[in-house]
Amino acid sequence: MKIVVKPEVGWRKVVFQIDDETFEKIKKIAEKHGFRLDEALKIILLGEFLNENTNMDVKKLREEVRKLEEKLYEIEGKWSPLKFASYGIAMDNQNLAIQLSGLVAENKRLRKMLGKKEKDYREIEKLIHCYLQFEKRERSK
């Protein structure tokens, strides 16, 4: 059996010659363990295979993976509503920050009109910038 390996990028290729008996053994082992033939050949060529004497039970590992996937879907089901709720809260915070920004501007204008002393709104402006997710920009002096 002739096997041609091509790189993902480039034009070079490598050709291997495997006798039919060995190829059939590889094919049977791949089917036995649930691998596609090209995956099995890649594992063999890269040397990423496990020896038979390792005490790993493939069925047991697949069952464990299935249980972990079920747990993942369960957790994902709980997480989705939380994500949606947090998005709603973030939008509410953004709306409140916009309203607060308007109130601060109005307060500044009224104080100036009435001739009252200006107040320091830097802390409030920092919060507004935080909720509106603006980057802190240095003002030109």
N, C-alpha and C positions, 0 to 999 in steps of 0.2 A: 504494500500500500504506500502510495506517495503522498506526503503531507507537505503543504506549502504554507509557510508562516510569513505574513506580510505585516509591516509596522503600520501603526495608525497614521503616522505622518512620514512621508518619504516614498522612495521608489524601490528600495532594496527589498529582497525577499530571501528566505532560507528554505531549502527543500530537504526533507527527511525521507528516508526510505525505511519503512517498517514492514516486516513480513506479515502475511495475512493471519497467521496463528496468534501472534502477539496482538495484532489489531483486534481480533475477535475477543481475546481476553480483556483488553481495555474496554471494549464495548459492553461486555457482560458485567464487568465490575461497575462501570458507569451507570448502567441500568439498575443494577442491584442497589446502589446507594442514592439513586435519584438525581444523577447529574446528566447534563447534556454531554454529548460526545466531545464537543469543542471545549467545554469547561474541563472535562477530565484530561484531555490532552494538554491544556494549559497548565493544570496542576502538576502533571507529570513532568512537563518540560521545565517548569520553574522550581520543581522540587518542593512544593508546598503540601505534600501529601502526609497523612498520618500513617504510622506503621500499624499493622494489624494487631500487634501485641499491646497497644494502648487499650485501657479498660473503658473506652467510651462506647456507650450504647447509643447508636444513632436514633433509634425509636424513642428512647428516653429523652434525648436532647431535643428531638422534634416536638415531643409532648411538652417539654419545658418552654420551648419557644412559643408554642400555641397558647399556653397559660399566660405567658408574659404579654403576648399580643392582646389577649382578652383583657388583662389588667390595664394595658395601655389604652384600649378603647373605652374602658370604664372611666379612667381618669380623664381622658380627653372629653368625654361626655359631661363631666363635672366642670371642666375648665372652660368650655365654650360659653356657658351662661355667665360665668364670672368675667370673662373677657368682654362680653357684650355689655354687662353692667358697668364695668370700669370705663368703657368707652363712653357710655351715657354720662357718667359722673364727670369725666374729663371734658365733655362738651358743655355740661352745666357750669363747671368751673371756668371754662373759657368765656362763656356768656357773662358770668358774674364779673370776671376780670374786665371785660369790655365795659360793663355798666359802671364798675368802680372807677375805671379810667375816666369815663365821662363825668362822674361826680367830682373827682379830684380836679379836673379841668374847670368845671363850673365853680367849684369852691375857690380855686385860685383867681378866677375872673372876678367873682363877687368880692373877694377880699381886696383886690386891687381897686375895684370901683368904689368901695366904701372907705378906702384909705387905711385899711387895717394892716397889721404886721403880717408878712408872709410866713407860712409854716413850712417845715421840712417834710416833704413827702417821699424822701428817698427809699425808706423801708417799704412803703406801699408800692412804689414804682418797681422795686425789685420783685415783689410778689406778682405784680401784674405781668412783668416780663417773663417770669417763671411760668405762669399759667398760660400765657400766649406763646410760649416757646420761642421767644426772640433771643438772639445772641446778644450779649452785652457789647455794645459799641461805644467806643470812646468818642465823646463829643469834642468837636474842634473848639479850641479856646480862643 
